[in-house]
Amino acid sequence: MDEALAWEHETGHSAQALMGRCLFRVMGFVGSGKTLLIRRTHEVLGGRIPFQIAYRGGSIDEKDARYLEAIGLSTQILLDLDDQKDMEFQLWPLLPKGGAIFLEERSVVSPRLRFGHELRIWVQSVVGGDRLPEKYPETLSEVDLVILNHIDLLPFTEFSFDRFRRGLRMIHSDAEYLGVSCRTGVGLEFWRDWILTHMGLPPKEAGIKKN
């Protein structure tokens, strides 16, 4: 039995039906701004795609989920995740037709899930410095996009985009990066366009930087 048939047998969901839908895994350390990024994502997308927000179980995750629910967004807590298969079983039924899931996670290095289109986004505050690629190469080696958040605070830091870019290039030459401020909204239009492009929809603007 091939993988697609095995999936359908195990879950009762059609593998073909899951293709073309996106899972955006939004990862980062506590305080990087992941939850606010998801809130602002909902705003800048303006309803162009339906999406579901999911969290792994845990006190911090549930607090973030309640915050988003308080402003009217739907969230789902994934429970009893013993392995990747458990996550697959709980995630894929949540995928809206023609839409996406935004799964907020803390630092995670794990295999990609089966079926659909998985994209990994690492959120890093510029306040945390520009040495992350050197300190945590295994974390950034599998990401598709690095969002450098809090760029409105750049004048108060010693963060260097050039130094960060050189470090990122050494471990992942194809990773893209984007500077944003979730507080002020700067750069979020480019984040929106990146999402829409990977969803197969025409973006309104272009401007993602690539190493």
Disulfide bonds with the S-S distance in Angstrom:
none
